[in-house]
Amino acid sequence: MARKKPRKQTPLPKMAKPALRVLQVELGSETLEEVCQYSRRQVLALHGMGPSAMAILEQALAANGLCFANDS
């Protein structure tokens, strides 16, 4: 029987505490892979997610081959 590889779990990048809190509390996200379930528009709309935090988050996603869900 073949074993499945464990899914990679990339921690959220270092950013301002309000931005981290909103990702953890409002979205329930502790990893970049969990943030990918949401669109850029949804994340940007969260109170505490400003342009600087979004830039850090987008860089971290891109560096790990990840992206936001499609905006609808």
Secondary structure as UniProt FT lines:
FT   HELIX           17..25
FT   HELIX           32..35
FT   TURN            36..37
FT   HELIX           40..44
FT   TURN            47..48
FT   HELIX           51..63
FT   TURN            64..65
//
